[in-house]
Amino acid sequence: HTVGPMRAAAVFAEELKDSGALDKVASLRVDLYGSLAATGQGHGTMTAILLGLEGFHPEKILPDEVEERLAAIAESGKLQLAGSVQLPYGVQDMVLRPLTILPRHTNGMTFTVSDAAGEVLHTATFFSVGGGFIVREGEEDAALKELDESKKELPLPFRTAAELLGRCQSKGLSIGEIMFVNERASRSEEEIRAGLLHIYSVMEGCVETSLKREGLLPGGLKVRRRAPDWHERLLKESRDHDPGYRDPKYWQEWVNLIALAVNEENASGGRVVTAPTNGAAGIIPAVLYYALHFAPGMDVATQADRDDVVVKFLLTAAAVGVLYKEQASISGAEVGCQGEVGSASSMAAAGLAEVMGGTPQQVENAAEIAMEHNLGLTCDPIGGLVQIPCIERNAIAAAKAINAAKMALWGDGTHRVSLDEVIVTMRETGKDMSSKYKETAMGGLAVNVVEC
């Protein structure tokens, strides 16, 4: 609802600039469909699109730039299309069509620019399919073909958990190592490590920023930020110890804190890592924090040790994320929150089981347990805001991930239900789920709780 629309708008702006028709643009129209229209206001969809139309990409723009540009657009009533053509346009000018669902995906958007005579210069429809990924209308088959071609170039491709486990067995590698081999097909080992460590540094920065914010979250629900107070309370128990001391008896509170902090930052429109989505962004950082500070038997005495844990954890989590993208969906608007928080919990459980020494079978079991107990999870944000129940849900799902990993590690990897079966079940459950419970703010808590 945020990263994908911004990326789509930026792609449209770049195409317009490359076409040579930018100077002829006299008017702009943006149509939002389905879930983007129904809950876009609360998700920051509209403001993200404005930034994209100015040429900004989500992974490059910094929070200060976001605030600066949005303030300028709001004050002047004008945006800089592709960074150069000034047009009178703002959030209020977007056309919302919440009851119109385009065939490809409920998160659809159409951009159209015309000249002074009303002739269309350029138009394009995109779908935001979750996790910041976008697909262009009419190019779905081409995108699939390109994806298939890219897989052929991988040394150890996999689409299912069964294939992934087969690769592990035949090569004698862990799940994270399989992912590392595939990543090496397109970048060096140094680039892989640096990229993954950068991702974690952004997660850490997100928490640090969130802990400095106080008061109420924006949006009108009057939700109080809890992370700063919780952090201060937790630090009191370490006043007689080293500042870096973390009392093991408070591990659950620290995990809750990290998850809440990340998602309070997300609710503030801050910078988070889509892992796998913005709404589920707090789970992997919280579970990785547990691995680095509380997991029994972990050796993280040096920074090099910590870096190794981060790299191994994220590679494994990403491998499981691939399975959800391949076989189901990570879009709450498509399959409900089971696709967002459920997938994130599953990914985090796998990452934790791997760094705690689990076999590939135990890692797969951890991922399966975490998702199995998120099946059917609805997406019904009150007011369309990613606050209630989303923020607390990240903390609960992080705890589920940790428990799933522990349960799997106490077993020998054999289990009755496979991860593939659970993923397919999640997909089918999402198809059967009423649209009221798939990020439309038309059912569940969204209608049963009075917003004011």
N, C-alpha and C positions, 0 to 999 in steps of 0.2 A: 504493500500500500504506500510505500515511501521511496525506497531505493529503486524499485523497478520503474515506477512512473517518472522519477527524476532521470533515470538512465534513458528511458524511451523518449522523453522530451529533448534531452541532449542530443540523441541520435538524430531526431527530426531536425533540430536546429542546425546540426552539422551538414546534413544532407541538403538543406535549403541553402546554406552558405556555399557548398561545393557546386550547386546547380547554377550559380550565377544569377539567381532570381531574387536574392535577398533585398536588393535595392528597390525592387518593384513592389514589395509587400506593403499593403495599406491596411489590412485587417487580419485578425487572427481569431480562430474558433477552436475551442477545446471541448469535446464531448466526453463525459465520463459515464460508464455504464455499470450496472449491477452493484457489486459490493463496493467498488471504488466510489460510486455516487452515494451509496447508502451510509457508509461510515468514513468516507474520505476526509470529512472535516475534522473528525476526531483523531484520525491517523496521520494528519499532516500531508495528505496526498496533494492537495491543491498548492500549498506553498512549495512542496518538493518539485512539482511540475513547473512552477514559475522559475525556480532556480535552474532547472534543466533547460528550459527554453532560453535562458541567458547563456547557456553553454557550460554550466557547471556539472561535473560528474560526482557522484556520491562518495567515492573513495578518495577524492582529491580535495574537495572543499572542506575547510575547517569550520568549527562552530562559530568562531568570531565572524567569519565571512558570511555565514548563514544569517546571523542576526543583523549584520550590517546591510546586506542586500535586501532582505525582507523588509527592514525598516524603511529603506529608500523607496522600495516599490509601493509600500503602504502610504508613505507620505506624499509621493509624487503622483501616484496612480498610473505610473508607467513602468514598463520593463524594457530591458535592452535585449531585443531578440537576437540570438546568436552573438551577443556581446557588442552589437554595433547599431542596430536599427531600433530607435525608440518608438514604442507603441503604447497607446493608452490601454492598459489591460491589467486586471487583477483577479483575485480569487472570486469576487462576486460576478465576474463575467463568464465563468465556466458554466456549461450546460450540463445539468445533472439528470441522468436517466436511470434511477435506481431499480425500476421495474423491468427494464430492458436488458436481457441477458444475451450477449452475443454467443454464437455457437461454440467457439473455441474455449472460452474461459469466462467466468463471471467478472474478472478484473480486466475489463476492456476500456480502451481510450482511443479517440480519434483526434488527430491534429489536422487543421486545415488553414492555409493562408491564401488570401486573394489579393488581387491588385485593385487599384482605384476604381476600375470599371466593374468589379465584382467577379472577374474571371479567376478561377481557382489556379493557383500557381503550383501548389504542392499539397498533397494530403497523404496521410498514412494512419493505419490502425495498428495498435500494439496491444499485447496482452501481458500482464504482469503475473507470472505463474508461480511466484514464491521465491524467497531468498535472494531477491534482486535480479532474477533471471527474467528476460523478456523474449517474446516471440512475436514476429511481425505477421499480420494477416496476409495469407496468400503464400507465405514462405515456410509454412509448417513442415511440408514434405522435404523442402530443401534443408531446413534446419536439422531434421532427423537424419537426412542423408549425410550431412556434414558431421553430425555426432557419430554416426556409424563409421565414417571414414577415419575420424580421429581415434576411435577405439581400435581400429585395425593397426594403428601405429604404436599402440601400447604394447610393451613386451608381455604383460600379464593382465589382459583385460578380464573384467568380470561384470556381470549384470545382476547376479543373484548371490545370496549368501552361500548357497551350495557350491557355486563356481568358485567363490572366494576361498572357501575352506579347502576345495580341491587344489587350488593354487598353493595354498599354505602347505598342504600335505606333500604335494609333488616336489616343491622347491625347498621344503624344510625351513620356511620362513614364517614369521608372525604376520598378523594382519597389517600392522603398521609398516612392516618391512616390505610387504607386497605393494602397499600404497607408495612407499618411498621409491621403489624400483620404477613404478609407472610415472611418478613425478620426474624422475631423472630423464625420461624420454624428451622432455621439453625444457629442462633447466638444470643447472649444475647443483651438486650437493650443497655448495655454499649458498647458492640462491634459495634453495628449498629451506634450509635452516634459517637463513636470515628472514625470509618471508614469513615463516611460521612464528618466529620469535617477535617479529614486528606485529603480527596479529595479536599475540598475547600482550604486547606492550600497550596496544590500543585498548584491550580489555582492562588492563590495570589502570590506564589513564582515565577510562570511563568511570571506574570505581572512585578514583581519587577526586575527580570533578564532582561526582554525585555527593560525596561525603561533605563537600563544602557548601552545598546548597541547603537552604532551610526554608521553612514555610510550607505553603500549599502548592500542589502541582497545578499547572495551568489547565484550563478547560471547563471550569464551572462546577465540577463535582465536589470541590473542596476537600480533596483527598490530601491528608497531611503526609509530608515526607517523614519516613521513619528511620531511614538509614543513618543520618547524622547522629541522632540521639542514641540509637543502638550502638553505634561505633564508640561513642564517648563512654557509654556504660560498660562495654566490653574492655576498653582500655584501662578502666579503673582496677580490674582484677589483675593487671600486670604491673601495677605501679611499684611493687616491691621486686620486680624482676627486670631483666633486659627489655628495652622498648620493643624488641621483636618477639618477645615471648608470647606464646599462644597456649593458654591452659587447655589441655586435651578435653577436660570435662565440658568445655564450651564449644566443642567442634560444631555441633548443630547450629548454635547461634551464629557462629562465624559464616557457615554456609548460607544460612538464611540472609545474613547481612549482605554478602556479596551479591546474591541473586536479587534482593530488593534494590540495592544500590544501582545495579546495572539497569534494571527495568524502570526505576524512577528517573534515571537519566534518559532512557528511551521515551518515557512519557513527557519529558521536558523538551523533546526535540533535539537532544544532544547526540553526540557521536558514539555509536555502538557498533559491534561487529555482528553481522547477520549470521548467526551460527545456530541453527540454519536460517532463522528469520529474526526480524527485529522484536516481534512479540515474544519470542522464546530466547532472547539473547542472553538472559542471566544464568541459564542452567549450566552451560559448559564452563564459563568462568568460575562459577561457584564450586563445581565438582573438581575442577582443576586446582582451585585453591585448597580444597580438602586434600588432594593428592600431594600437594607441595608442603602442607603444614601438619596434617593429622593422620594420613594413611599409615597404618602399622607396617613396619618392616621397610619403609622407604628410606633410601640413602640420598639425601639432598643437602649434604654438608657444604658443598661448594656451588658457586654459580654455574659451573660447567655441568654439575649433576642436575641442577634445577632446569637448565636449558635442555638437557637430554630428556627429562620427564615431559617438558612442554611439547617438544617436537614429537616424541613417541605418542603422547596422548592425542594431539591434534591430528596426526596422520591417521590414527586408528578411528577417531571420531568421524573424520572425513570419509573414510572408506565405508562406514555404515551409512553416512549421509548419502553417498552415491546410490546405495541400495534403495533408499526411499525415493530419490529422484527418478531412478530407473523404473521402479515397479509401482509406485503410487504417487504421492504428492506431498509437498511440505507447505502447501497453501491452505490457510485456515478458511479462506473463502471458497475453496474447492472441496475440502474433506473435513472441515471443522478443526478445532484446536488439537485433536489427536495428531494431525499432520504437522503442527508446529511444536507445541510443548511435548507431545508424545515422541516425535522424531528426535528432538533435542535431548530428551531424557535417555532415549535409547543410545544415541551417539555418545553421550557423556558416560553412560554405564560401560560401554565398550572401551572407551578411552581409559577409564579408571581400572577396569579389569586387566587391561594390557599392561599398564605401568606397574601394577601390583603383582605382575608375574604370571598372569593367566595364560593358559594355552589358547590357541585359536578357537577351539570348541567352547571353552569357558567364556571367552570374550563374546562369541556369538550368542551364547546362552544369556549373558548379562544384558545384551542388547534386546534379546527376545523378551526377557522378563519385564524390562522397563516399558516396552511398548505394549505388551499384553495387558498391563494394568493401567494403560491410558486409552485403551480402545473405547470408542464412543464419546470421547471428550468433546463437548460442544464449544463453539466460539460465539459467545453472546455478550460482547462488551457493552457495559452500560454507557449510554450516550455516544456510542461509537468510539469512545476513548480507550486507549490501551492502558487501562488503569485497574478497573475492577471487572472481572476477577484476575486479570492478567498478571499483575505484579506479584501477588501472593502465590499465584499458581506456579510461577517460576521457582520459588523457594520450595514448594511442596514437591515439584517434579525433580528438583536437584536431590532432595532426600530420597526419593524413589530410586534415582539412578545409583546413588551410593549403596542403598540396600540391595538393589538388583545385582550390583557387582559383587557384593559380599556373599550373597546367596549363591551366585554362580561359582565363586572361588571355593566355596565349601563343598561343591559338587565336583564330579569328575568330567563334566562337559556333556554328558549324555542327558537328554531330556525329551519329553514326549512331543512338544510342539516346536517346530522349527521357526527361525526368524523369518524365513520366506513366507511361511504360512501366515504368520502374524501380519506381515506387511501387506499381503494380498487381502487379508481380512480387513485391515484398516482402510484400504482403498475401497473395498466393496461397502463397508459400513458408511464411508463418506458419501458414496453415491446414493445410498438409501436414506441418508440423513435429510430431514426437512431443511429447506433453504433458510428457514427462520433461525436455525442454529449454526449457520455458516457465515459468520462475520457480516451480518446484515443489520444487527441491532433491532431485529423484529421479533425476537422470541427470547425465552428464558429470563435470565436476570435483567436483560436489557429492557424488558417490558414489565417485569414484576417488582422492580425496585424503583421507587420514585426518585428521579434525578436530583430534585432540589430538596 
